[in-house]
């Protein structure tokens, strides 16, 4: 898959106490390959893939950010240098 898709880490801040629910809901979304609860400044870290940058944007904005309990996201595309 490397080279044929866009991959990214999505760092998510959730409302207090919602991290597990958010991670579980996100893990069911097509294109999400991993969703983990973490500690630190972010509550959930997601790894996702999409066909191109526009599709990744749609995944984040239309699917992930619309879930209840999400306060903020930061998308970090993976680069292969």
PyMOL commands that set and color helices and strands:
alter all, ss='L'
color gray80, all
select helices_A, chain A and resi 19-27+53-64
alter helices_A, ss='H'
color red, helices_A
select strands_A, chain A and resi 6-14+32-37+44-50+70-77
alter strands_A, ss='S'
color yellow, strands_A
deselect
rebuild
show_as cartoon
